[in-house]
């Protein structure tokens, strides 16, 4: 008997090169099962024969994990006693922060859908992967030692150097920033309205893109012509500048003369205003003379010689002295009112002339 046991042990130790890893593990479920496939973006470290659970209860196990087109295809066997509706979600989770991975199946809230059958596939839209604590700790270590936190340290050090000895300036800057932010906050309605207006303007511009493009294409030749005549335009501007300088020089030199002429004109205008009562009757007499002349010459035209002698103080160089009564030495310029009365009186020269013209017309 002892010899037989030793032979069996020897055969087990030396036969066919088998090891303990080749011994199959016991199945997670017993009884009939059906197969389901699930497609994951990442299956973490999901091993073969990992448990498949529903509400914490083991209902199956993982048979294989394959990588296909950068996705993980997981084949599972599930007990036929477990009915999973279509839309069931599969998620790779960890039993502990550093524990073993397993597949958790979560049926949908409404179980009125048909159930999954042997060979059905749970697509990527209904699969997910829980955060891996190992990857989280690795990423945190990278961030603390050489990532954003290291950059933040550099920023803080630079700020300390920039603010060293400038506390007063920093306080002033903070106060100004506070006023600026407060003002912006108080006018947020106006800012919103301006942004809305810009949005509407952008919409109109986008709607008129074709018109703007056509306008731009039409303007292009004009711009090219202006660019070609740039030198001429610059010469014209230079000439205008010289003309302006010359005009300024002329005005500066003649300013005193122009001022004197304006003052003389002011005196003339004042005299005319003062004599406006005398000018009226003169103009009335001239109008009467014109009316009489029209009556005296009813034909198409009339020809006659007329000599009018007036006081030289009326203006001009004609020696029209007989219109003024009196003789002898020059008494000086009569007042305008008196001159008007002499011209328009019944015995005055204008009345006599009108009478002569009237008699001539009757003949």
C-alpha positions in Angstrom: 0.0 0.0 0.0 2.7 2.5 0.9 4.5 1.6 -2.4 1.3 2.4 -4.4 1.0 5.8 -2.7 4.6 6.7 -3.4 4.1 5.8 -7.1 1.0 8.1 -7.3 2.9 11.0 -5.7 5.9 10.5 -8.0 3.6 10.5 -11.0 1.9 13.7 -9.9 5.3 15.4 -9.3 6.9 14.3 -12.6 4.2 13.7 -15.1 3.5 16.0 -18.1 5.1 19.1 -16.5 1.8 20.4 -15.0 1.8 23.1 -12.2 -0.6 24.3 -9.6 -1.7 27.3 -11.8 -3.1 24.8 -14.3 -5.6 23.4 -11.9 -9.0 24.9 -12.8 -10.7 27.1 -10.1 -14.2 26.2 -9.0 -17.0 27.9 -10.7 -18.8 30.9 -9.1 -22.2 29.5 -10.0 -23.7 26.1 -10.3 -26.4 24.8 -12.7 -27.3 25.8 -16.2 -25.9 29.2 -17.5 -26.1 31.4 -20.6 -23.5 33.7 -22.2 -23.5 37.5 -22.4 -20.9 39.8 -24.0 -20.2 43.3 -22.9 -18.0 46.0 -24.6 -16.1 48.3 -22.3 -13.8 51.3 -23.0 -11.5 49.9 -20.3 -11.7 46.8 -18.2 -9.2 47.8 -15.6 -7.4 44.7 -14.3 -10.5 42.5 -14.6 -9.3 38.8 -14.4 -10.8 35.7 -15.7 -13.4 34.0 -13.5 -14.0 37.4 -11.8 -17.5 37.4 -10.2 -20.6 38.9 -12.0 -23.0 40.4 -9.4 -26.5 41.8 -9.4 -27.4 43.8 -6.3 -24.3 42.3 -4.5 -25.3 38.7 -5.3 -23.0 36.6 -7.4 -24.9 35.4 -10.5 -22.1 34.5 -12.8 -18.4 34.8 -13.7 -16.1 36.3 -16.4 -15.0 33.7 -18.9 -12.6 35.8 -21.1 -11.4 39.4 -21.7 -10.1 40.4 -25.1 -8.9 43.7 -26.6 -10.6 44.5 -29.9 -10.1 47.9 -31.6 -9.0 49.7 -28.4 -12.0 48.3 -26.5 -12.3 45.4 -24.0 -14.7 42.6 -25.0 -15.8 40.7 -21.8 -17.6 37.3 -22.1 -19.6 36.3 -19.1 -21.7 33.3 -18.1 -24.8 34.1 -16.1 -27.1 31.7 -14.3 -30.3 31.0 -16.2 -32.2 31.7 -13.0 -31.2 35.4 -13.5 -33.4 37.3 -15.9 -31.9 40.5 -17.1 -34.1 42.9 -19.1 -32.8 44.7 -22.3 -31.1 47.9 -21.2 -29.2 46.3 -18.3 -26.1 48.3 -17.5 -22.7 46.6 -16.9 -20.0 48.3 -14.9 -16.5 47.1 -13.8 -16.1 47.9 -10.1 -13.7 47.1 -7.3 -14.6 45.2 -4.1 -12.4 47.5 -2.1 -10.2 50.6 -2.9 -7.4 48.2 -3.7 -9.5 45.0 -4.0 -10.4 42.7 -6.8 -12.4 43.8 -9.8 -15.8 42.4 -10.7 -18.7 43.1 -13.1 -21.8 44.7 -11.6 -25.1 44.3 -13.6 -27.8 46.9 -12.9 -31.2 46.2 -14.5 -33.2 49.2 -15.7 -35.9 50.8 -13.5 -38.7 49.6 -15.8 -38.4 45.9 -16.2 -41.1 45.6 -18.9 -38.6 45.2 -21.7 -37.7 41.8 -23.1 -34.9 39.9 -21.4 -31.4 39.3 -22.6 -30.8 35.9 -24.3 -27.8 33.7 -24.8 -25.3 35.5 -27.0 -26.7 39.0 -26.6 -24.2 41.9 -26.4 -24.3 44.9 -24.0 -22.9 47.8 -26.0 -20.6 50.6 -24.9 -23.5 53.0 -24.3 -24.6 50.7 -21.4 -21.2 50.0 -19.9 -18.8 51.9 -17.6 -15.8 51.6 -15.4 -15.5 52.7 -11.8 -12.6 54.9 -10.9 -9.4 53.0 -10.2 -8.0 54.0 -6.9 -4.5 53.1 -8.1 -4.7 55.4 -11.1 -6.3 58.1 -8.9 -3.4 58.0 -6.4 -0.9 57.9 -9.3 -2.4 61.0 -10.8 -2.6 62.8 -7.5 1.1 62.0 -6.9 2.0 63.4 -10.3 -0.1 66.6 -9.7 1.5 67.2 -6.3 5.1 66.5 -7.3 5.3 67.9 -10.8 1.9 69.0 -12.1 -0.4 71.9 -11.3 0.6 72.2 -7.7 4.2 72.6 -8.6 3.2 75.3 -11.1 1.1 76.9 -8.3 4.1 77.0 -6.1 6.1 78.8 -8.8 3.2 81.3 -9.2 3.1 82.0 -5.5 6.8 82.5 -5.3 6.8 84.9 -8.2 3.9 86.9 -6.6 5.8 87.1 -3.3 8.8 88.6 -5.3 6.6 91.0 -7.1 4.7 92.3 -4.0 7.8 92.5 -1.8 8.1 96.1 -0.5 5.1 97.2 -2.6 2.3 96.8 -0.1 0.9 100.3 -0.6 0.7 99.8 -4.4 -0.9 96.4 -3.9 -3.6 97.9 -1.6 -4.3 100.6 -4.2 -4.5 98.0 -6.9 -6.9 95.9 -4.9 -9.1 98.9 -4.1 -9.2 99.9 -7.8 -10.1 96.3 -8.8 -12.8 96.3 -6.2 -14.3 99.6 -7.6 -14.0 98.2 -11.1 -15.8 94.9 -10.2 -18.5 96.8 -8.3 -19.1 99.1 -11.2 -19.3 96.2 -13.6 -21.7 94.4 -11.3 -23.9 97.6 -11.0 -24.0 97.9 -14.8 -24.5 94.2 -15.6 -27.9 95.0 -17.2 -26.3 97.5 -19.5 -23.5 95.1 -20.3 -26.1 92.3 -21.0 -28.0 94.7 -23.3 -24.8 95.6 -25.1 -23.9 91.9 -25.6 -27.4 91.2 -26.8 -27.0 94.1 -29.3 -23.7 92.7 -30.5 -25.3 89.3 -30.8 -28.1 90.7 -33.0 -25.5 92.7 -35.0 -23.5 89.6 -35.6 -26.7 87.7 -36.7 -27.5 90.5 -39.2 -23.9 90.5 -40.5 -24.0 86.8 -40.8 -27.3 87.0 -42.8 -25.8 89.7 -45.0 -22.5 87.9 -45.7 -23.2 87.7 -49.4 -24.0 91.4 -49.7 -20.9 92.3 -47.6 -18.7 90.1 -49.8 -20.2 91.8 -53.0 -19.6 95.2 -51.5 -16.0 94.3 -50.6 -15.4 93.1 -54.1 -16.8 96.3 -55.5 -14.7 98.5 -53.2 -11.5 96.7 -54.1 -11.0 98.5 -57.5 -11.6 101.9 -55.8 -9.0 101.0 -53.2 -6.5 100.0 -55.8 -7.1 103.3 -57.7 -6.6 105.2 -54.4 -3.4 103.3 -53.7 -2.1 104.0 -57.2 -2.8 107.8 -56.7 -1.3 107.9 -53.3 1.6 110.0 -54.4 -0.7 112.5 -56.2 -2.9 112.8 -53.1 0.2 113.5 -51.0 1.3 116.2 -53.4 -2.1 117.7 -53.3 -2.1 117.7 -49.5 1.3 119.3 -49.5 0.1 122.0 -51.9 -3.0 122.6 -49.7 -0.8 123.0 -46.7 1.4 125.6 -48.5 -1.8 127.4 -49.6 -3.1 127.5 -46.1 0.2 128.8 -44.8 0.2 131.6 -47.5 -3.4 132.4 -46.7 -2.6 132.7 -43.0 0.3 135.0 -43.9 -1.9 137.2 -46.1 -4.5 137.5 -43.4 -1.9 138.3 -40.8 -0.5 141.1 -43.0 -3.8 142.6 -44.0 -5.5 142.2 -40.7 -5.1 145.8 -39.6 -6.2 147.1 -43.1 -9.3 144.9 -43.0 -10.1 146.0 -39.5 -9.9 149.7 -40.6 -12.2 149.0 -43.6 -14.7 147.3 -41.4 -14.7 150.3 -39.0 -15.1 152.7 -41.9 -18.0 150.6 -43.3 -19.6 150.7 -39.8 -19.6 154.5 -39.9 -21.2 154.5 -43.4 -23.9 152.1 -42.3 -24.6 154.2 -39.2 -25.1 157.3 -41.5 -27.4 155.4 -43.8 -29.5 154.2 -40.8 -29.6 157.8 -39.5 -30.8 159.1 -42.9 -33.4 156.3 -43.6 -36.3 158.8 -43.1 -34.9 161.0 -46.0 -34.1 158.1 -48.3 -37.8 157.0 -48.4 -39.2 160.1 -50.1 -36.3 160.0 -52.6 -37.2 156.5 -53.6 -40.9 157.4 -53.8 -40.0 160.3 -56.2 -37.9 157.9 -58.4 -40.9 155.5 -58.5 -43.2 158.4 -59.5 -40.7 159.4 -62.2 -40.7 155.9 -63.6 -44.5 155.7 -63.7 -44.7 159.1 -65.5 -42.1 158.0 -68.0 -44.2 154.9 -68.8 -47.3 157.0 -69.4 -45.3 159.5 -71.5 -44.0 156.8 -73.8 -46.8 154.4 -74.6 -45.1 153.0 -77.6 -42.4 150.3 -77.8 -39.6 152.8 -77.1 -38.8 156.5 -76.7 -35.7 158.5 -77.5 -34.8 161.8 -75.7 -31.9 163.6 -74.3 -31.9 164.2 -70.5 -29.4 166.1 -68.5 -29.8 166.1 -64.7 -27.7 168.4 -62.6 -27.3 167.4 -59.0 -25.3 168.4 -56.0 -21.9 166.8 -56.1 -22.3 165.7 -52.5 -24.8 163.1 -53.7 -21.9 161.1 -55.0 -19.8 160.8 -58.2 -18.1 163.6 -60.1 -21.0 165.0 -62.2 -21.5 168.8 -61.6 -25.2 168.4 -61.0 -25.6 171.7 -59.1 -28.8 173.2 -60.6 -31.1 170.7 -58.8 -30.2 172.4 -55.5 -31.9 175.8 -54.9 -29.8 178.9 -54.4 -26.6 180.2 -55.9 -23.4 181.6 -54.8 -20.8 180.0 -52.7 -21.1 176.3 -52.0 -23.2 176.0 -48.9 -22.1 172.4 -48.3 -24.1 169.2 -48.5 -27.8 169.8 -47.6 -29.5 167.3 -45.4 -31.0 164.2 -47.2 -34.5 165.1 -46.1 -34.2 168.6 -47.5 -32.7 167.2 -50.7 -35.6 164.7 -51.1 -38.2 167.5 -50.6 -36.5 169.7 -53.2 -36.4 166.8 -55.8 -40.1 165.7 -55.3 -41.8 169.1 -54.7 -44.3 170.3 -57.4 -41.9 173.0 -58.6 -38.9 170.6 -58.3 -36.8 169.4 -61.3 -38.3 165.9 -61.3 -41.9 167.2 -61.4 -41.0 169.7 -64.2 -39.4 166.9 -66.2 -42.5 164.6 -65.7 -44.7 167.5 -66.9 -42.7 168.0 -70.0 -42.7 164.3 -70.8 -46.4 164.1 -70.3 -47.1 167.0 -72.8 -44.8 165.4 -75.3 -46.8 162.2 -75.1 -50.1 164.0 -75.6 -48.8 165.6 -78.8 
